[in-house]
Amino acid sequence: TVPAGTFRGCYRWISKSDFRGKKLESTIWSHPLVPAPAMVKMRDHESGSESVLIAYGQTGAKRSL
């Protein structure tokens, strides 16, 4: 559940990468009903920060970070 709604049946995976010798790891949740990139939530393991979907739709959408 995120501000954009409840998404049952999300896909969850852990992304691991190495950037300039620093290991990065995050957990990502996505759902097929959400347009590309389909991300509903992302949690950075090192900082503990989260990015969540606040809204989505086909019209009137505005980019926001």
Buried (B, 14 or more C-beta within 10 A) or exposed (E): EBEBEEBEEBEEEEEEEEEEEEEEEBBBBBBEEBEEEBBBBBBBBEEEEEBBBEEBEEEEEEEEE
